[in-house]
Amino acid sequence: MENIINQFQLKTEIVNITPLKIGHINDSFILTGKNDDDESYFLQRINHNIFKDVEGLQNNIKIVTDHLRKKYKEAGVTDLSQRVLQLIETKDGKLYHKDNEGNYWRIYINIKNTHSFDAITPELAYETGKAFGDFHNMIADIPANLLIDSIPNFHNVEFRVQQMKDAANENVAGRLQKTVWMLDELLRRADEMCLPQKLMREGELPGRINHCDTKVNNILFNDKDEPCCIVDLDTMMISTVLSDFGDFMRTAANTGAEDDINLDNIDVNLGIYKSYTKGYLEKATFLTELELDNLALGAKMLSYMQTVRFYTDYLNGDTYYKIQHPEHNWQRTLAQFRLLEQQEKKYEIMQQIVKRYSVISE
């Protein structure tokens, strides 16, 4: 570990390395010096089995964070170290280090005196909506072609539907016959759920940089519980804004668990939905009329896509998601499908909430 740390341009002599149990993809550590006021750091081993183009991934992060820093400076913001992630370069000027075992490492400056939340409330949803809306607003003018897709087709619903069709045709685990009703339900909705991807491909819906993991715990809050920094930028890639809006609603505005065994627990938390939408649309003033018209569809779209992904993995014999029992992916499929059904029932209300808080950009 010492050899890895020594590859980077650090101001502090590191005396403590503390592992962090956060996230499911990368391994993370906090690096600290002798004194409390020493600059500390956030070290990560990048999972290059997930992020296969590490150089492109790191370049994505630098483009976005440099852009955010410039925008904040122009706005007169002075606490930039609290607002934007700062990558540390290696001694040979790279944004990552590849060790002798083929592992990839990066270091950020650690943002002190901040915390995150895991549980969501309407008040917190409102602040989270403002934070992601502001994030989108500030990066909306970055040319989309500057970024790579760090995970190709990650939020491409057309691609996910094709994966499901392939899994059904192959039926390697022999699970299709008893679950074919689910395949029929999902295929019946495919045209509607693939429409945003089609509109983006045809140039009607703008392809914009999305965070693609819009959870409340990917925001750092200061000691006044104000959002100050968006983190976990690995999945930034091009999609429609429906992706990030829907990703938050799929997780935070679900009254049940992602794999809830009791489907009666699952419904749309309209309080969370309303609060996030209000906060998001206060800041995301760049949206077009077509984006606003389809924003509520994003919630259904992401729930649909995740249902498809869980069901596809179930048909494939559980080769992607970790499972706790043999029917875990089927349980997840049923829970996500129930959320989708509840969103369909409340869709008109969800659209009216968007309409209430919408501001169309000129």
Salt bridges, closest charged atoms under 4 A:
ASP27 OD2 - ARG45 NH2 2.48
ASP66 OD2 - LYS62 NZ 2.94
ASP66 OD1 - ARG69 NH1 3.34
GLU74 OE2 - LYS70 NZ 2.66
ASP79 OD1 - ARG83 NE 3.62
GLU127 OE1 - LYS130 NZ 3.59
ASP141 OD1 - HIS67 NE2 2.73
ASP141 OD1 - LYS71 NZ 3.16
GLU158 OE1 - ARG201 NH1 2.60
GLU185 OE1 - ARG188 NH2 2.60
GLU185 OE1 - ARG189 NH1 2.69
GLU192 OE2 - LYS300 NZ 2.76
GLU202 OE2 - LYS198 NZ 3.06
ASP213 OD1 - LYS215 NZ 2.54
ASP225 OD1 - HIS115 NE2 2.71
ASP234 OD2 - ARG106 NH2 2.83
ASP244 OD2 - HIS136 NE2 2.72
GLU258 OE2 - ARG250 NH1 2.82
ASP259 OD2 - HIS328 NE2 2.82
ASP264 OD1 - ARG338 NH1 3.87
ASP267 OD1 - LYS346 NZ 2.93
GLU282 OE2 - LYS278 NZ 2.90
GLU291 OE2 - ARG208 NE 2.71
ASP318 OD2 - ARG175 NH1 3.01
GLU327 OE2 - LYS178 NZ 3.94
GLU341 OE1 - ARG338 NE 3.54
GLU344 OE2 - ARG189 NE 2.67
